[in-house]
């Protein structure tokens, strides 16, 4: 049920003639994201279970032998399975961040994680973050499907108004991914935080509920098996399927 904003409405003013935001008639706090699985054609997102996921994730992350994927995360890398498992059992099981493990349906193995965080049911705002895709899914359709499934849950299932993506402003691949997925750049918060003993300027991106229907259509067209040739190469880019803004 859509409870979002019609951004095409005329500007509203109060009795003093001051501009004010649109009244959200009927708005109510949204549910928190559940731990139920999200099912796609290529992947399944599910709650972390150390016995089923820890070893697979550790092995998948170790394929990145230089540890590049940990550069812009506030933790890691981990040298042993025991150290990673202890970290994952503590970090991947909390309520906020609210993690899901991405399982490749073809192999049945865990290949990455992503989370909802800064969850604000009252305002219908949630961020996606702690995204850690192993080399087994980077640059592949499974990565796009995982992000699509998380968006669909937020907008279609839960009725949130705003979906955020934030990253280190120096993290060029993350910023490129946000733009490809249809997020709108909103600016940089300078000296926003400190992690691993260094400064972080944070780049902010968002998708609004009013933008989601067109984005959903683009994702579904891109993920359609007919969009890929016999060699697995895309016929149309995701960016070309999105409406021009």
C-alpha positions as CSV (number, residue, x, y, z in Angstrom):
1,X,0.0,0.0,0.0
2,X,1.5,3.3,-1.1
3,X,1.6,5.9,1.7
4,X,4.3,8.1,0.2
5,X,4.6,11.6,-1.2
6,X,3.2,13.0,-4.4
7,X,6.0,15.3,-5.2
8,X,4.1,17.0,-8.0
9,X,1.7,18.8,-5.7
10,X,1.7,22.6,-5.4
11,X,3.7,24.2,-2.6
12,X,1.8,24.4,0.6
13,X,2.0,27.4,3.0
14,X,0.9,28.1,6.6
15,X,-1.2,31.0,7.8
16,X,1.8,33.2,7.8
17,X,2.6,32.4,4.2
18,X,5.6,30.3,5.0
19,X,6.2,27.3,2.8
20,X,5.6,24.0,4.6
21,X,5.9,20.3,3.7
22,X,3.1,18.3,2.3
23,X,0.8,16.8,4.8
24,X,1.0,13.0,4.9
25,X,-2.6,12.1,5.5
26,X,-3.0,8.5,6.8
27,X,0.7,8.0,7.4
28,X,1.6,5.5,10.2
29,X,4.8,4.0,11.4
30,X,6.0,1.1,9.2
31,X,7.0,-2.4,10.4
32,X,10.6,-3.2,11.0
33,X,12.2,-5.5,8.4
34,X,11.6,-9.1,9.3
35,X,14.1,-12.0,9.2
36,X,12.2,-14.0,6.7
37,X,14.1,-15.0,3.6
38,X,13.9,-13.0,0.4
39,X,13.8,-15.3,-2.7
40,X,15.0,-14.5,-6.1
41,X,15.9,-16.5,-9.2
42,X,19.6,-16.4,-8.6
43,X,19.9,-15.9,-4.9
44,X,18.2,-16.2,-1.5
45,X,18.8,-13.7,1.3
46,X,18.4,-15.3,4.8
47,X,19.3,-14.7,8.4
48,X,22.9,-15.6,9.4
49,X,23.5,-19.0,10.9
50,X,27.1,-19.7,11.8
51,X,27.0,-23.4,11.2
52,X,25.6,-23.0,7.7
53,X,27.2,-19.7,6.6
54,X,30.5,-18.9,8.4
55,X,32.8,-21.3,6.6
56,X,31.4,-20.5,3.2
57,X,31.6,-16.7,3.7
58,X,35.2,-16.9,5.1
59,X,36.3,-19.0,2.1
60,X,34.6,-16.6,-0.4
61,X,36.2,-13.6,1.2
62,X,39.6,-15.2,1.2
63,X,39.5,-15.3,-2.6
64,X,40.2,-11.6,-2.3
65,X,43.8,-12.4,-1.4
66,X,44.9,-8.7,-1.0
67,X,41.9,-7.9,1.3
68,X,40.8,-5.0,-0.9
69,X,37.2,-5.5,-0.1
70,X,37.8,-4.7,3.6
71,X,39.3,-1.3,2.9
72,X,36.2,0.7,3.4
73,X,34.6,-1.4,6.1
74,X,35.2,-0.5,9.7
75,X,36.3,-4.1,10.5
76,X,38.4,-6.9,9.1
77,X,40.1,-8.6,7.4
78,X,40.3,-11.7,9.5
79,X,43.1,-14.2,9.3
80,X,41.3,-17.3,10.7
81,X,37.9,-18.9,10.4
82,X,37.6,-18.8,14.2
83,X,38.2,-15.0,14.3
84,X,35.7,-14.4,11.5
85,X,33.1,-16.6,13.0
86,X,33.4,-14.9,16.4
87,X,33.0,-11.5,14.6
88,X,30.1,-12.7,12.5
89,X,28.2,-14.2,15.4
90,X,28.3,-10.9,17.2
91,X,27.8,-8.6,14.2
92,X,25.5,-10.4,11.8
93,X,22.8,-11.3,14.4
94,X,21.8,-7.9,15.8
95,X,18.7,-5.9,15.1
96,X,20.4,-2.8,13.7
97,X,22.3,-3.4,11.6
98,X,20.0,-6.1,10.4
99,X,22.1,-8.5,8.3
100,X,21.1,-11.0,5.6
101,X,23.4,-13.5,4.1
102,X,23.3,-13.9,0.3
103,X,23.2,-17.5,-0.8
104,X,24.0,-18.4,-4.4
105,X,21.1,-20.8,-5.5
106,X,23.3,-22.5,-8.0
107,X,25.9,-23.6,-5.5
108,X,24.0,-23.4,-2.3
109,X,26.9,-21.5,-0.7
110,X,26.9,-18.1,1.1
111,X,28.8,-15.6,-1.1
112,X,28.2,-12.2,0.6
113,X,26.2,-10.1,3.1
114,X,24.2,-6.9,3.2
115,X,22.2,-5.2,5.9
116,X,19.5,-2.8,6.7
117,X,20.6,-0.2,9.2
118,X,19.6,3.1,10.8
119,X,16.1,1.7,10.6
120,X,13.5,4.4,11.4
121,X,10.0,3.0,11.2
122,X,8.3,6.2,12.4
123,X,9.6,8.1,9.4
124,X,9.8,5.2,7.0
125,X,13.5,5.6,6.4
126,X,16.1,2.8,6.2
127,X,19.7,2.5,4.9
128,X,21.3,-0.3,3.1
129,X,24.9,-0.9,4.2
130,X,27.7,-3.2,5.4
131,X,27.6,-4.5,1.9
132,X,30.3,-7.1,1.4
133,X,30.1,-9.0,-1.8
134,X,32.8,-11.7,-2.3
135,X,34.5,-12.0,-5.7
136,X,32.1,-14.9,-6.3
137,X,29.3,-12.4,-6.9
138,X,31.0,-9.1,-7.8
139,X,30.0,-7.7,-11.1
140,X,27.5,-10.6,-11.7
141,X,23.6,-10.5,-12.0
142,X,23.3,-12.1,-8.5
143,X,24.7,-8.9,-7.0
144,X,22.0,-6.8,-8.7
145,X,19.3,-9.2,-7.8
146,X,20.3,-9.2,-4.1
147,X,20.0,-5.4,-4.1
148,X,16.7,-5.5,-6.0
149,X,15.2,-7.9,-3.4
150,X,16.2,-5.7,-0.5
151,X,14.6,-2.7,-2.2
152,X,11.5,-4.6,-3.0
153,X,11.1,-5.6,0.6
154,X,11.5,-2.0,1.8
155,X,9.1,-0.4,-0.6
156,X,6.6,-3.0,-1.7
157,X,6.4,-5.2,1.4
158,X,7.0,-2.6,4.2
159,X,5.9,0.7,2.6
160,X,8.9,2.8,3.5
161,X,9.4,6.3,2.0
162,X,13.1,6.6,1.7
163,X,16.0,4.1,1.1
164,X,19.5,5.4,1.7
165,X,23.0,4.4,0.6
166,X,26.0,6.0,2.3
167,X,29.7,5.3,1.7
168,X,33.2,6.7,2.1
169,X,33.5,9.5,-0.4
170,X,36.8,8.0,-1.5
171,X,35.1,4.6,-2.3
172,X,34.7,5.1,-6.1
173,X,33.3,1.6,-6.8
174,X,30.6,2.0,-4.1
175,X,29.5,5.4,-5.5
176,X,29.4,3.9,-9.0
177,X,27.3,1.0,-7.8
178,X,24.9,3.4,-6.1
179,X,24.4,5.4,-9.3
180,X,24.0,2.3,-11.4
181,X,21.3,1.0,-9.1
182,X,19.3,4.2,-9.4
183,X,20.2,6.1,-6.2
184,X,20.4,9.9,-6.4
185,X,23.5,11.6,-5.1
186,X,22.6,14.1,-2.3
187,X,26.0,15.4,-1.2
188,X,29.0,14.8,1.0
189,X,29.1,15.1,4.8
190,X,32.6,16.2,5.6
191,X,34.5,14.6,8.4
192,X,31.4,12.6,9.2
193,X,33.1,9.9,11.2
194,X,36.4,8.1,12.0
195,X,37.1,4.5,11.3
196,X,40.3,2.4,11.4
197,X,42.0,5.5,12.7
198,X,41.3,7.6,9.7
199,X,38.9,10.3,8.6
200,X,35.8,9.5,6.5
201,X,33.8,12.0,4.5
202,X,30.5,10.3,3.7
203,X,28.7,10.4,0.4
204,X,24.9,10.3,0.7
205,X,22.5,8.7,-1.9
206,X,18.8,7.9,-1.8
207,X,15.8,6.4,-3.6
208,X,12.3,7.6,-2.7
209,X,9.1,5.6,-2.8
210,X,7.8,7.8,-5.7
211,X,10.9,6.7,-7.8
212,X,10.6,3.0,-7.0
213,X,7.9,1.9,-9.5
214,X,10.0,2.9,-12.5
215,X,13.1,1.5,-10.9
216,X,11.4,-1.8,-10.2
217,X,10.3,-2.1,-13.8
218,X,13.9,-1.5,-14.9
219,X,15.3,-4.1,-12.5
220,X,12.8,-6.7,-13.6
221,X,13.5,-6.1,-17.3
222,X,17.3,-6.2,-16.7
223,X,17.1,-9.4,-14.6
224,X,14.9,-11.2,-17.1
225,X,16.9,-14.2,-18.5
226,X,16.0,-12.9,-22.0
227,X,18.2,-9.9,-21.3
228,X,21.3,-12.1,-21.4
229,X,22.9,-13.9,-24.3
230,X,24.2,-17.5,-24.4
231,X,27.4,-16.3,-22.9
232,X,25.8,-14.5,-20.0
233,X,26.4,-11.0,-21.4
234,X,23.7,-8.4,-20.9
235,X,21.8,-7.2,-23.9
236,X,20.7,-3.9,-22.3
237,X,22.3,-2.0,-19.5
238,X,20.4,-1.3,-16.3
239,X,21.0,2.4,-16.8
240,X,19.4,2.3,-20.2
241,X,16.3,0.7,-18.8
242,X,15.7,3.4,-16.2
243,X,13.8,6.5,-16.9
244,X,15.9,9.5,-17.8
245,X,16.0,12.2,-15.1
